[in-house]
């Protein structure tokens, strides 16, 4: 879809640790539309590399709508892509809380034209399953953005 539309994409990843970029670059010819990605696993990296405001991380947490959107917007700015997708979540097995149990993932998309959307997911399974499900959902979110339906 990206190749056919002539648009480019960049990624900002936390809980997937590069799996999303790997999935995209696993497709031959991805260099035609994939501009790059940032793995910002630590909160400090989210701030320094993607411009996520420290106050957002403090007030809302790394796994939040606000952080996911700021990550996507940061990737959009950093790479100058047409679309950027960001993922942040709790892959497990530890790290979950009552408010954000293991499997909670926020996926956000930002588009050069100003479109923004985000979705909260709750994926079942172990760490590997949560991470794979996150990659699939992030790619589906990019497809929705390309179709103009966030």
C-alpha positions in Angstrom: 0.0 0.0 0.0 2.8 2.4 0.8 4.6 1.8 -2.4 1.4 2.1 -4.4 0.5 5.4 -2.6 3.9 6.8 -3.0 4.0 7.7 0.7 6.7 7.0 3.3 6.6 5.7 6.8 8.8 5.8 9.9 8.4 4.0 13.2 8.9 4.7 16.9 9.0 1.6 19.0 9.2 0.8 22.7 7.8 -2.6 23.7 8.5 -4.2 20.3 12.2 -3.3 20.4 12.7 -3.1 16.7 10.3 -5.9 15.6 8.1 -3.5 13.7 11.0 -2.1 11.7 12.1 -5.6 11.1 8.7 -6.6 9.8 8.6 -3.7 7.4 12.2 -4.2 6.2 11.6 -7.9 5.8 9.6 -7.0 2.7 11.8 -6.6 -0.4 11.7 -3.1 -1.7 10.9 -1.5 1.7 13.7 1.0 1.1 11.2 2.7 -1.3 9.0 3.8 1.5 10.5 3.0 4.9 12.6 6.0 6.1 13.7 4.5 9.4 12.8 3.9 13.0 13.8 4.7 16.6 13.7 2.1 19.4 13.1 4.3 22.4 12.8 1.7 25.2 13.9 3.9 28.1 11.8 7.0 29.1 14.9 9.1 28.6 15.2 8.0 25.0 11.6 8.8 24.4 12.4 12.3 25.5 15.8 12.8 23.9 15.2 11.0 20.6 11.5 11.6 20.0 10.7 14.7 22.0 8.2 13.2 24.3 7.7 15.8 27.0 9.1 14.6 30.4 5.9 16.0 32.0 3.8 13.7 29.8 5.8 10.7 30.9 5.5 11.7 34.5 1.8 12.5 34.4 0.5 9.8 32.0 3.3 7.2 32.0 5.2 5.6 29.1 2.2 3.4 28.3 -0.4 6.0 27.5 -2.3 7.6 24.6 -0.4 10.8 25.2 3.0 9.2 25.0 2.2 7.1 22.0 1.0 10.2 20.1 4.0 12.2 21.1 6.3 9.3 20.0 4.5 9.2 16.6 4.8 12.9 16.2 8.4 12.8 17.1 9.1 10.1 14.5 7.2 12.1 11.9 9.4 15.2 12.7 12.6 13.3 12.9 12.3 11.4 9.7 10.1 13.7 7.6 7.9 10.8 6.6 4.4 11.0 5.4 3.2 8.7 8.2 4.7 7.6 11.5 3.5 4.8 13.7 4.4 4.4 17.4 4.0 1.6 19.8 4.4 1.5 23.6 3.1 -1.1 25.9 3.6 -3.7 28.6 4.8 -6.9 27.0 5.4 -8.7 30.2 5.9 -11.0 31.9 6.5 -8.2 34.6 5.7 -4.6 34.6 1.9 -4.8 34.6 -0.3 -2.9 37.0 -4.0 -3.0 37.7 -4.5 0.1 35.5 -2.0 -1.2 32.8 -1.9 -5.0 32.9 0.5 -7.0 30.8 -0.7 -6.9 27.2 -1.7 -3.3 27.3 -0.4 -1.5 24.3 -1.0 1.9 22.8 -0.5 2.4 19.1 -0.6 5.8 17.5 -0.3 7.1 14.0 0.6 10.6 12.9 0.4 11.8 9.3 2.0 14.8 7.7 -1.4 16.2 6.8 -2.1 16.5 10.5 -4.1 13.4 11.0 -3.6 11.7 14.4 -5.2 8.7 16.0 -4.4 6.2 18.6 -5.9 3.0 20.0 -5.5 1.1 23.2 -5.2 -2.7 22.8 -5.1 -5.5 25.3 -3.3 -8.5 23.7 -3.4 -11.9 25.4 -0.4 -14.2 25.6 3.2 -14.2 26.7 5.8 -11.6 25.8 6.5 -12.9 22.4 2.8 -13.1 21.5 2.1 -9.6 22.8 5.0 -8.2 20.7 3.9 -10.1 17.6 0.3 -8.9 18.0 1.5 -5.4 18.5 3.4 -5.5 15.2 0.3 -6.8 13.4 -1.9 -4.1 14.9 0.6 -1.4 14.1 0.8 -2.4 10.4 -3.0 -2.5 10.3 -3.0 1.0 11.8 -0.7 2.2 9.0 -3.1 0.6 6.4 -6.0 2.4 8.0 -4.1 5.7 7.8 -3.4 5.1 4.1 -7.0 4.4 3.5 -7.9 7.6 5.3 -9.8 6.0 8.1 -8.2 6.3 11.5 
